[in-house]
Amino acid sequence: MYRWLSWLGSGFHAAHYPFFMPFNYVPDASLYEKVSEHSATGIRDALGFLNRHLSGRRHMFLERPTLLDPYVFTMARWSAATFDYAADFPAVHAFLERMKGDGGVRFALDVEKGEGVDRAGDGGAFPGHVDFETAVKAVPTRGHEWSA
């Protein structure tokens, strides 16, 4: 698990960073497109590594979902509009499609789209944002006090 968490932060994320933030690598705006184009090679390599791992697997780590599955789902979506996952990374594509069937993922995607989601069935839709004070009040303290 730690190996995958480390790779996601230092390998997968790092491959995407220059693609979306080329201005952090060169001060000349005329070079931003070149930096992004070059970083696409690193993204392709990272997706290939992920694709090989996911081939023949339903989940990232165990034979059941773990915290890695929604984390990889989130990160793997970053470049889905840039590459043809179905053709070039079919195991990643299949994984993303399976994850869309997960209730928690569907909830997060609905919130991301700005749709209120009625989780409790009481008509009170979750708006997708809760201020810090409201969130703190909702967390069970078990005898500990939370503070801002």
C-alpha positions in Angstrom: 0.0 0.0 0.0 2.8 2.4 0.9 4.6 1.7 -2.3 1.5 2.7 -4.3 0.8 5.8 -2.3 4.4 6.8 -2.8 4.3 6.2 -6.5 1.1 8.0 -6.9 2.6 11.1 -5.3 6.1 11.0 -6.6 5.6 9.3 -10.0 2.0 9.6 -11.3 1.4 13.1 -9.9 4.9 14.3 -10.8 4.3 13.2 -14.4 1.2 15.3 -14.7 2.4 18.4 -12.9 4.4 20.0 -15.8 1.6 19.2 -18.2 -0.8 21.4 -16.3 1.6 23.8 -14.7 4.3 24.5 -17.3 4.8 28.0 -16.0 6.5 26.5 -12.9 9.2 25.1 -15.2 10.0 27.9 -17.7 9.4 31.6 -17.4 8.8 32.1 -21.1 5.1 31.7 -22.0 6.0 30.8 -25.6 7.6 27.5 -24.2 4.6 26.4 -22.2 3.2 24.3 -25.0 6.5 22.5 -25.5 6.8 21.7 -21.8 3.3 20.3 -21.8 4.0 18.3 -25.0 7.2 16.9 -23.5 5.5 16.0 -20.2 2.9 13.9 -22.1 5.7 11.3 -22.6 6.0 10.9 -18.8 2.3 10.7 -18.4 2.1 8.1 -21.1 4.8 6.1 -19.3 3.0 6.4 -16.0 -0.3 5.3 -17.5 1.5 2.4 -19.1 2.8 1.3 -15.8 -0.6 1.6 -14.2 -2.2 -0.2 -17.1 0.2 -3.2 -16.8 -0.6 -3.4 -13.1 -4.3 -3.2 -13.5 -4.4 -5.8 -16.3 -6.4 -8.8 -15.0 -7.2 -7.0 -11.7 -10.5 -5.5 -10.5 -8.8 -3.4 -7.8 -5.5 -1.7 -7.2 -4.1 -3.5 -4.2 -6.2 -6.4 -2.8 -9.1 -8.5 -4.1 -11.4 -6.0 -2.6 -11.6 -2.2 -2.7 -9.1 -0.2 -0.6 -8.5 3.5 -0.2 -6.2 3.2 -3.3 -9.1 2.6 -5.7 -10.9 5.9 -5.4 -7.5 7.7 -5.1 -6.3 6.2 -8.4 -9.7 6.9 -9.9 -9.4 10.6 -9.0 -5.8 10.9 -10.3 -6.3 8.8 -13.4 -9.1 11.1 -14.6 -6.6 14.0 -14.9 -5.4 13.1 -18.3 -8.4 11.1 -19.6 -9.3 14.0 -22.0 -5.7 14.0 -23.4 -5.3 10.3 -24.1 -7.5 7.6 -25.6 -7.6 5.4 -22.6 -9.9 2.8 -24.2 -7.5 2.2 -27.0 -4.1 2.9 -25.4 -4.7 1.9 -21.7 -7.6 -0.5 -21.7 -7.1 -1.8 -18.2 -7.1 1.8 -16.8 -10.2 2.5 -18.9 -12.0 -0.6 -17.5 -10.9 0.3 -14.0 -12.3 3.8 -14.3 -15.6 2.5 -15.7 -15.9 0.0 -12.9 -15.2 2.7 -10.3 -18.0 4.9 -11.7 -20.4 2.2 -10.4 -19.2 2.6 -6.8 -21.7 4.5 -4.7 -19.1 6.7 -3.0 -17.6 7.6 -6.4 -21.1 8.4 -7.9 -21.8 10.6 -4.9 -18.5 12.5 -5.3 -19.1 12.9 -9.1 -22.5 14.3 -8.4 -21.2 16.7 -5.9 -18.4 17.6 -8.3 -21.0 18.5 -10.9 -22.7 20.7 -8.4 -25.7 18.4 -7.9 -27.1 18.2 -4.5 -27.2 14.6 -3.3 -29.8 13.3 -0.8 -27.9 10.7 1.1 -30.2 10.5 4.1 -33.4 10.2 2.1 -34.9 13.1 4.1 -35.0 15.6 1.2 -32.0 17.6 2.6 -29.4 17.5 -0.3 -25.7 17.7 0.4 -24.6 20.8 -1.5 -21.0 19.7 -1.9 -19.5 22.2 0.5 -19.7 22.5 4.3 -17.9 25.3 6.2 -15.3 24.3 8.7 -17.4 25.1 11.8 -20.3 23.0 10.6 -18.0 20.1 9.7 -16.3 20.2 13.1 -19.7 20.1 14.9 -20.6 17.0 12.9 -17.5 15.0 13.8 -17.9 12.8 16.9 -15.4 14.0 19.4 -15.2 10.9 21.7 -14.1 13.1 24.5 -11.7 15.2 22.5 -12.3 18.8 21.5 -11.7 20.0 18.0 -10.6 23.6 17.4 -10.0 25.7 14.3 
